[in-house]
Amino acid sequence: MKPLNDRVLVKRLESEEKTAGGLFIPDAAKEKPSKGEIVACGPGKLNDKGERVAMEVKPGDVVLFAKYAGT
């Protein structure tokens, strides 16, 4: 899969099984993680002059994203 323009494909990273205090989190209480690894990214967006602006991220980078970002 190859995203177009300034789009990225993100794979969610698994959430922690245990808290910092040592408590285990049951599956029912876990939230979807808002942290992921970039799998693929497009070549970048075209600016007003028609020049391509390169992406600031690359595959392999770990990113944070909003809970309801993207579809």
URQUIFEN-V243275 format. One record per residue. N is the residue number from 1. RES is the residue in one letter. PHI is phi in whole degrees, -180 to 180 (* if undefined). OMEGA is omega as a letter, one per 30 degrees, with the letter a starting at -180 (NA if undefined). BURIAL is 1 if it has 9 or more other C-alpha atoms within 8 Angstrom, else 0. Layout:
n=N res=RES phi=PHI omega=OMEGA burial=BURIAL
n=N res=RES phi=PHI omega=OMEGA burial=BURIAL
//
This chain:
n=1 res=M phi=* omega=l burial=0
n=2 res=K phi=-126 omega=l burial=0
n=3 res=P phi=-66 omega=l burial=1
n=4 res=L phi=-99 omega=l burial=1
n=5 res=N phi=50 omega=a burial=1
n=6 res=D phi=-104 omega=l burial=1
n=7 res=R phi=-95 omega=l burial=1
n=8 res=V phi=-132 omega=l burial=1
n=9 res=L phi=-110 omega=a burial=1
n=10 res=V phi=-118 omega=l burial=1
n=11 res=K phi=-103 omega=l burial=0
n=12 res=R phi=-64 omega=l burial=1
n=13 res=L phi=-90 omega=a burial=0
n=14 res=E phi=-65 omega=l burial=0
n=15 res=S phi=-80 omega=a burial=0
n=16 res=E phi=-68 omega=l burial=0
n=17 res=E phi=-84 omega=a burial=0
n=18 res=K phi=-135 omega=l burial=1
n=19 res=T phi=-79 omega=l burial=1
n=20 res=A phi=-64 omega=l burial=0
n=21 res=G phi=-83 omega=l burial=0
n=22 res=G phi=100 omega=l burial=0
n=23 res=L phi=-83 omega=l burial=0
n=24 res=F phi=-86 omega=a burial=0
n=25 res=I phi=-99 omega=l burial=1
n=26 res=P phi=-71 omega=a burial=0
n=27 res=D phi=-59 omega=a burial=0
n=28 res=A phi=-67 omega=a burial=0
n=29 res=A phi=-95 omega=a burial=0
n=30 res=K phi=-76 omega=l burial=0
n=31 res=E phi=-101 omega=l burial=0
n=32 res=K phi=-64 omega=a burial=0
n=33 res=P phi=-68 omega=l burial=1
n=34 res=S phi=-109 omega=a burial=1
n=35 res=K phi=-128 omega=a burial=1
n=36 res=G phi=-153 omega=l burial=1
n=37 res=E phi=-109 omega=l burial=1
n=38 res=I phi=-75 omega=a burial=1
n=39 res=V phi=-92 omega=a burial=1
n=40 res=A phi=-150 omega=l burial=1
n=41 res=C phi=-142 omega=a burial=1
n=42 res=G phi=-75 omega=a burial=1
n=43 res=P phi=-73 omega=a burial=1
n=44 res=G phi=126 omega=a burial=1
n=45 res=K phi=-97 omega=l burial=1
n=46 res=L phi=-86 omega=l burial=1
n=47 res=N phi=-88 omega=a burial=0
n=48 res=D phi=-64 omega=l burial=0
n=49 res=K phi=-87 omega=a burial=0
n=50 res=G phi=87 omega=l burial=0
n=51 res=E phi=-91 omega=a burial=0
n=52 res=R phi=-83 omega=l burial=1
n=53 res=V phi=-96 omega=a burial=0
n=54 res=A phi=-66 omega=l burial=0
n=55 res=M phi=-72 omega=l burial=1
n=56 res=E phi=-87 omega=l burial=0
n=57 res=V phi=-114 omega=l burial=0
n=58 res=K phi=-141 omega=l burial=1
n=59 res=P phi=-56 omega=a burial=1
n=60 res=G phi=103 omega=l burial=0
n=61 res=D phi=-71 omega=l burial=0
n=62 res=V phi=-101 omega=a burial=0
n=63 res=V phi=-129 omega=l burial=0
n=64 res=L phi=-105 omega=l burial=0
n=65 res=F phi=-142 omega=a burial=0
n=66 res=A phi=-67 omega=a burial=0
n=67 res=K phi=-58 omega=a burial=0
n=68 res=Y phi=-110 omega=a burial=0
n=69 res=A phi=-77 omega=l burial=0
n=70 res=G phi=72 omega=l burial=0
n=71 res=T phi=-138 omega=NA burial=0
//
